Amino acid sequence: MNRKMLITILALAASAFYCAAYAAEGAPAEAAAAAPAAAEVSAEMFTINNIWILISAFLVFAMHPGFALLESGLSRSKNCVNILSKNLLTVAIGLIGYCLIGFSLMYPGDAWVLGGKLLGFSGLGIANGADAATQGITYNGGLYSYFTDFLFQGMFAATCATIVSGAVAGRTKLSAYLIFTAIYATFVYTIIGSWGWGGGWLADLGFHDLAGSTFVHSVGGWAALVGAIAVGPRLGKFAHGKSHAILGHNMTSATLGVFLLWFGWFGFNGGSVFSADPIMVPYVCTTTGLAAAAGILAAMATSWITQRKPDLSMMLNGCLAGLVGITAGADCVSITSSIIIGAVSGIAVVFAVYFFDRMRIDDPVGALSVHLVCGVWGTLAVGIFSAEYSFLTQLIGVLAVATASLATSSIIFLTLKHTIGLRVSDREQELGLDVSEHGSEAYHGFQIFNTL
């Protein structure tokens, strides 16, 4: 990408952002004035709901440093700056894209532009139009405010794209990853999400996904699968007919990252109740915590049996697997069922890591095993363990989302591969992406010394 092209792209982005900002001018005052009239709860409960969902948004934000610590810890030290940069930039791209167009695509109200509620669009920017200030309030019965809804949902958009980052770590051009993230998080994630959360055709079928086993984790997981295949494995991963382990450089960082993710997940699932309901919120947080604990223990036992040693990296992924697995049904399954879902997730994630390795698909952090496999399992588990929802409907949702995610991510990745390219050179891989892509090191003087 030459300098002139970069300047043009930045100018267009600035113009689009100015238009969105202009459209939203005056919206905070409109929202504040509309809140008492639109709310169907007391003023006190309206305030409490807003506080809880805002706190949940902050907790989901805390998951991003968790992803950064986990992914960098499970990767090589010479790629640490690259991974940290991608995680930071993903949040920025996700939020801006969600502001410009994503929120309106995901929650179009009645503005469906394709039959069957396949695609809707309520206008450029946030708080766009005369009634926009009340849209977020009337959605879900007037329990919280428009901008609370935007901030909470915007954090989810960035989370979806982050899943791809770990699966393609260590060999992908930063420019290609950023372009993919901008397109996928802004358009693909939001349109697919509108089918369920935005009142689209899956919602009409009765499909249930509380907080995103499908709409966040498997949407990101399917794209991660395509990306890992398209970019190919890291140098030395598969050589002489064998798979060779490329160990992460900092398990302390990885462990702290998982603790942060577990902490943030209470907001991820608990905030998705979309009220400060004194019964449902603690129940959802309880099933969430129990599933994570069961996932850890099951992954430990499985790795201990299969590898003769308890593998910490498997335990960490077992925790995340349990969390992903319970995310769809944390509000509608029993306590016992949540433990079973978490345990099955913990077992599945270990065997999924082995499976993808045998298929010669290089996934440095286990993103496919955690987010894709357990996202699908968690969605189907709703139909198995909850009498309220149909297994067939859950299966239809899984297949529809898989088809859409695979098709769109394939188009984006293959277009990038045959234009600007996805993969850095072998020499750049050997040197490390920190130096080749960023001209800096996470640990000064260490990486160059170890690659010469």
C-alpha positions in Angstrom: 0.0 0.0 0.0 1.7 3.2 -1.2 1.6 6.6 0.7 -0.9 8.2 -1.7 -3.4 5.3 -1.3 -3.0 5.4 2.5 -3.7 9.2 2.5 -6.8 8.7 0.3 -8.2 5.9 2.6 -7.6 8.1 5.7 -9.3 11.1 4.1 -12.3 8.9 3.2 -12.5 7.5 6.7 -12.3 11.0 8.2 -15.1 12.2 5.9 -17.3 9.2 6.8 -16.7 9.7 10.5 -17.5 13.4 10.2 -20.8 12.6 8.5 -21.7 10.1 11.3 -20.8 12.6 14.0 -22.9 15.3 12.3 -25.9 12.9 12.1 -25.6 12.2 15.8 -25.3 15.8 16.9 -27.7 16.6 19.6 -28.6 13.0 20.3 -27.5 12.8 23.9 -29.9 15.6 24.8 -32.7 13.9 22.9 -32.0 10.5 24.5 -32.0 12.1 28.0 -35.3 13.8 27.3 -36.9 10.7 25.8 -35.8 8.3 28.6 -38.6 9.0 31.1 -41.3 8.8 28.5 -40.1 5.7 26.8 -39.1 3.7 29.9 -41.7 1.1 31.1 -40.0 0.8 34.5 -39.6 3.2 37.4 -37.0 5.9 37.2 -34.9 4.2 39.9 -35.0 0.8 38.1 -34.2 2.5 34.8 -31.1 4.0 36.4 -30.0 0.8 38.0 -30.4 -1.1 34.8 -28.3 1.4 33.0 -25.6 1.2 35.7 -25.4 -2.6 35.5 -25.3 -2.8 31.7 -22.6 -0.1 31.6 -20.6 -2.0 34.2 -21.0 -5.1 32.0 -19.7 -3.1 29.1 -16.6 -2.2 31.1 -16.2 -5.9 32.0 -16.4 -6.9 28.4 -13.8 -4.3 27.6 -11.6 -6.0 30.3 -11.7 -9.1 28.2 -9.6 -7.4 25.5 -6.5 -7.1 27.7 -7.3 -10.7 28.6 -7.1 -11.7 24.9 -3.9 -9.7 24.4 -2.2 -11.4 27.4 -3.4 -14.8 26.4 -2.5 -14.6 22.7 0.9 -13.0 23.3 1.7 -15.4 26.1 0.9 -18.4 23.9 3.0 -17.1 21.0 6.7 -16.6 20.5 8.4 -13.6 22.1 9.5 -12.2 18.7 5.8 -11.7 17.7 4.6 -10.1 21.0 4.4 -6.5 19.8 2.5 -7.6 16.7 -0.1 -9.4 18.7 -0.5 -6.7 21.2 -0.9 -4.1 18.4 -3.6 -6.2 16.7 -5.6 -6.5 19.9 -5.4 -2.8 20.5 -6.3 -1.9 17.0 -9.1 -4.4 16.8 -11.0 -2.6 19.6 -10.6 0.8 17.9 -11.7 -0.6 14.5 -14.6 -2.5 16.0 -16.0 0.5 17.9 -15.6 3.0 15.0 -17.1 0.6 12.5 -20.0 -0.1 14.9 -20.6 3.6 15.3 -20.5 4.4 11.6 -22.7 1.6 10.3 -22.6 -1.6 12.3 -25.1 -0.7 15.0 -27.7 0.2 12.4 -27.1 -3.0 10.5 -27.4 -5.2 13.6 -30.4 -3.4 15.1 -32.4 -2.0 12.2 -35.8 -1.9 14.0 -38.4 -2.2 11.3 -36.1 -1.0 8.5 -35.6 -4.4 6.8 -34.5 -3.9 3.2 -34.5 -7.6 2.1 -37.4 -9.9 2.4 -37.5 -12.5 5.1 -35.6 -10.2 7.5 -32.2 -11.0 6.0 -30.8 -7.5 5.9 -31.9 -4.3 7.6 -30.4 -0.9 7.9 -31.7 2.1 9.9 -29.3 4.8 8.7 -25.7 6.0 8.9 -24.2 6.6 12.3 -25.7 6.3 15.7 -28.8 8.2 16.9 -29.6 8.9 13.3 -33.1 10.3 12.6 -35.9 12.0 14.6 -36.8 8.9 16.7 -33.3 7.4 17.0 -32.8 8.6 20.6 -35.6 6.3 21.7 -34.8 3.3 19.5 -32.4 1.7 21.9 -34.8 2.3 24.8 -37.9 0.9 23.2 -35.9 -2.1 22.0 -36.2 -4.6 24.9 -39.1 -2.9 26.6 -37.6 0.4 27.7 -35.4 -1.0 30.4 -32.2 1.0 29.6 -30.9 3.8 27.4 -29.8 4.0 23.8 -26.2 4.8 24.4 -25.9 2.2 27.1 -27.0 -0.3 24.5 -24.6 1.0 21.9 -21.6 0.8 24.1 -22.4 -2.7 25.4 -23.1 -4.1 21.9 -20.0 -2.3 20.4 -17.7 -4.2 22.8 -19.1 -7.5 21.4 -18.3 -6.4 17.8 -14.6 -6.0 18.7 -14.6 -9.4 20.6 -15.7 -11.3 17.5 -12.8 -10.0 15.4 -10.2 -10.7 18.1 -10.9 -14.4 17.8 -9.4 -14.4 14.3 -6.2 -12.7 15.5 -5.0 -15.6 17.6 -5.6 -18.2 14.9 -3.5 -16.4 12.3 -0.7 -15.2 14.7 2.9 -15.3 13.8 2.8 -15.2 10.0 0.1 -12.7 8.9 0.6 -9.2 7.5 -0.7 -6.5 9.8 -2.3 -4.6 6.9 -4.2 -7.6 5.7 -5.5 -8.4 9.2 -6.7 -4.8 9.8 -8.6 -4.7 6.4 -10.2 -8.1 7.2 -11.2 -6.9 10.7 -12.7 -3.7 9.4 -14.9 -5.5 6.9 -15.8 -8.5 9.0 -16.6 -6.7 12.3 -18.5 -3.9 10.6 -20.6 -5.8 8.1 -20.5 -9.6 8.4 -20.8 -9.9 12.2 -23.5 -7.3 12.4 -25.7 -8.6 9.6 -25.5 -12.2 10.9 -26.2 -10.9 14.4 -29.3 -9.1 13.2 -30.8 -12.4 12.2 -31.2 -13.2 15.9 -30.5 -10.3 18.2 -31.9 -7.7 15.8 -35.2 -9.4 15.4 -34.4 -11.1 12.1 -35.5 -14.4 10.7 -33.7 -16.6 13.2 -35.4 -14.7 16.1 -38.8 -15.4 14.4 -37.9 -19.1 14.3 -37.3 -19.1 18.1 -33.5 -19.5 17.9 -31.8 -18.7 21.3 -28.3 -17.4 21.9 -28.1 -15.4 25.1 -24.7 -13.8 24.7 -23.0 -15.2 21.6 -21.9 -18.8 21.5 -23.1 -18.5 17.9 -23.3 -14.8 17.0 -19.9 -13.9 18.5 -17.8 -17.0 19.0 -18.7 -19.2 16.1 -19.0 -16.3 13.7 -15.4 -15.4 14.7 -14.4 -19.1 14.8 -15.5 -19.9 11.3 -13.6 -16.9 10.0 -10.6 -18.0 12.1 -10.7 -21.4 10.4 -10.7 -19.9 6.9 -7.9 -17.5 7.9 -5.7 -20.2 9.3 -6.1 -22.3 6.2 -5.7 -19.4 3.8 -2.5 -18.0 5.4 -0.9 -21.4 6.0 1.1 -22.7 8.9 4.0 -21.1 10.6 7.5 -22.0 9.5 8.6 -25.3 11.1 5.1 -26.2 12.4 4.7 -29.1 10.0 8.0 -30.5 8.8 9.2 -33.9 7.7 5.7 -35.3 7.9 5.3 -34.4 11.6 3.7 -31.7 13.7 6.2 -29.8 15.9 5.1 -27.9 19.0 6.0 -24.2 18.9 5.7 -23.3 22.6 4.4 -20.0 23.9 6.9 -17.7 25.5 5.1 -16.6 28.7 2.6 -18.9 30.5 2.3 -16.3 33.3 0.9 -13.8 30.8 -1.4 -16.4 29.3 -2.8 -17.4 32.7 -3.4 -13.8 33.8 -5.2 -13.3 30.4 -7.5 -16.2 31.1 -8.3 -14.9 34.6 -9.2 -11.5 33.0 -11.4 -13.2 30.4 -13.2 -15.2 33.1 -13.7 -12.1 35.1 -15.0 -10.2 32.1 -17.3 -13.0 31.1 -19.6 -12.3 34.1 -20.4 -9.0 32.3 -20.5 -10.7 28.9 -23.2 -13.1 30.0 -24.7 -11.2 33.0 -25.1 -8.0 31.0 -26.9 -9.9 28.3 -29.9 -10.2 30.6 -30.4 -6.6 29.6 -31.6 -5.6 33.1 -30.5 -5.6 36.6 -33.0 -8.4 37.4 -32.1 -9.5 41.0 -32.9 -13.2 40.2 -31.7 -13.7 36.6 -28.4 -11.8 36.7 -26.9 -13.8 39.6 -28.3 -17.0 38.1 -26.6 -16.4 34.8 -23.3 -15.5 36.5 -23.6 -18.7 38.6 -24.0 -21.0 35.6 -21.2 -19.1 33.8 -18.8 -19.6 36.7 -19.7 -23.2 37.2 -19.3 -24.0 33.5 -15.8 -22.5 33.4 -14.8 -24.4 36.5 -16.0 -27.7 35.0 -14.2 -26.9 31.8 -10.9 -26.5 33.6 -11.2 -29.7 35.5 -12.4 -31.7 32.5 -9.5 -30.4 30.3 -7.0 -31.1 33.0 -8.2 -34.7 33.4 -8.4 -35.2 29.6 -4.9 -33.9 29.0 -3.5 -35.9 32.0 -4.9 -39.1 30.5 -3.9 -38.4 26.9 -0.5 -36.8 27.5 0.4 -38.4 30.8 0.8 -34.9 32.3 -1.6 -32.1 33.2 -1.1 -29.5 30.5 -1.6 -25.9 31.7 -2.3 -24.6 28.2 -5.1 -27.2 27.9 -6.5 -26.1 31.3 -6.5 -22.5 30.2 -8.4 -23.3 27.0 -10.7 -25.6 29.1 -11.7 -22.6 31.1 -12.5 -20.6 28.0 -14.2 -23.6 26.4 -16.6 -23.9 29.3 -17.3 -20.2 29.1 -18.0 -20.3 25.4 -20.1 -23.4 25.8 -22.4 -21.9 28.4 -22.8 -18.5 26.7 -25.8 -19.4 24.6 -27.9 -20.9 27.4 -26.7 -19.5 30.7 -30.2 -18.2 31.3 -32.2 -21.2 30.4 -30.3 -24.4 31.6 -30.2 -25.9 35.1 -27.2 -25.7 37.4 -26.5 -29.3 36.8 -26.7 -28.8 33.0 -24.3 -25.9 33.2 -21.7 -28.1 34.8 -22.3 -30.8 32.2 -22.0 -28.3 29.3 -18.8 -26.9 30.8 -17.3 -30.4 31.3 -18.1 -31.5 27.8 -16.6 -28.3 26.5 -13.4 -29.0 28.5 -13.1 -32.5 27.0 -14.0 -31.4 23.5 -11.4 -28.6 23.4 -8.5 -31.0 24.1 -9.5 -33.4 21.4 -10.3 -30.5 19.0 -6.7 -29.3 19.4 -5.4 -32.7 18.5 -7.8 -32.9 15.5 -6.8 -29.6 14.0 -3.2 -30.5 14.5 -3.7 -33.7 12.6 -5.5 -31.8 9.9 -2.3 -29.7 9.6 -4.2 -26.5 10.4 -1.9 -24.3 12.5 -3.8 -22.5 15.3 -1.2 -21.1 17.8 -3.6 -20.3 20.6 -6.4 -22.9 20.1 -8.9 -20.3 18.9 -10.7 -22.8 16.6 -11.0 -25.4 19.4 -12.3 -22.9 21.9 -14.5 -20.6 20.0 -15.6 -22.6 17.0 -16.1 -26.1 18.4 -17.4 -25.1 21.7 -19.5 -22.3 20.2 -21.3 -24.8 18.1 -21.6 -27.2 21.0 -23.0 -24.5 23.3 -25.6 -23.5 20.8 -26.8 -27.1 20.3 -26.7 -27.7 24.1 -29.5 -25.1 24.5 -31.8 -27.5 22.5 -30.6 -30.5 24.5 -30.8 -29.2 28.0 -33.6 -26.6 27.8 -37.2 -27.6 27.3 -38.0 -24.1 26.1 -36.1 -24.3 22.8 -36.0 -26.7 19.9 -32.8 -28.6 19.0 -33.8 -28.4 15.3 -34.1 -24.6 15.4 -30.7 -24.4 17.1 -29.2 -26.6 14.5 -30.7 -24.5 11.7 -29.1 -21.4 13.3 -25.7 -23.1 13.5 -25.8 -24.2 9.9 -27.0 -20.8 8.6 -24.4 -18.9 10.5 -21.7 -21.4 9.4 -22.6 -21.0 5.8 -22.7 -17.2 5.9 -19.5 -16.9 7.9 -17.5 -19.4 5.8 -18.7 -17.8 2.5 -18.0 -14.2 3.5 -14.7 -14.8 5.2 -13.5 -16.9 2.3 -14.2 -14.1 -0.1 -12.4 -11.5 2.1 -9.4 -13.6 2.8 -8.9 -14.9 -0.8 -9.3 -11.3 -2.2 -6.6 -10.1 0.2 -4.4 -13.1 -0.6 -4.5 -12.4 -4.3 -4.1 -8.6 -4.0 -1.9 -7.3 -1.1 -1.1 -10.8 0.2 -1.8 -12.4 3.6 1.5 -13.9 4.6 4.8 -12.2 5.5 8.0 -13.6 3.9 10.0 -16.5 5.4 12.8 -14.2 6.4 10.3 -11.9 8.2 8.9 -14.8 10.1 12.4 -15.9 11.1 13.2 -12.4 12.3 9.9 -12.0 14.0 6.9 -9.8 13.2 7.8 -7.3 15.9 10.9 -6.2 14.0 9.7 -6.8 10.5 6.3 -5.3 10.8 6.7 -2.8 13.7 10.5 -2.1 13.9 10.4 -2.6 17.7 10.7 -5.4 20.3 8.7 -6.4 23.3 11.9 -7.3 25.0 14.6 -5.0 23.9 17.8 -6.6 22.6 16.4 -10.1 23.0 14.7 -11.1 19.8 17.3 -10.0 17.3 20.0 -11.7 19.4 18.0 -15.0 19.2 17.2 -14.9 15.5 20.7 -14.1 14.2 
